[in-house]
């Protein structure tokens, strides 16, 4: 259900919580902007992160913006970069709760 909800909100669907694209945080950015347009400043992110350091910075910013719009986030940037599917699911679930509460 969570993946179906995420895919209904973003342009480029994810296949699972282990989808390698999630490590870049780009699906999170798309989702955050779908929930609250204008949340993400795309000038401060690396759209094609090459190494884990760049991916970590992206994940840190994405989770920070999720908290800023009111989501209760338990996931750490390391969970995103290391592709921890349970914690990634938790992050998406928390965003889903936020979105359904605000609609």
Secondary structure, 3 states (H helix, E strand, C coil): CHHHHHHHHCCCCCCCCCCHHHHHCHHHHHHHHHHCCCCCCHHHCCCCCCCHHHHHHHHHHHHHHHHHCCCCCCCCHHHHHCCCHHHHHHHHHHHHHHHHHHC
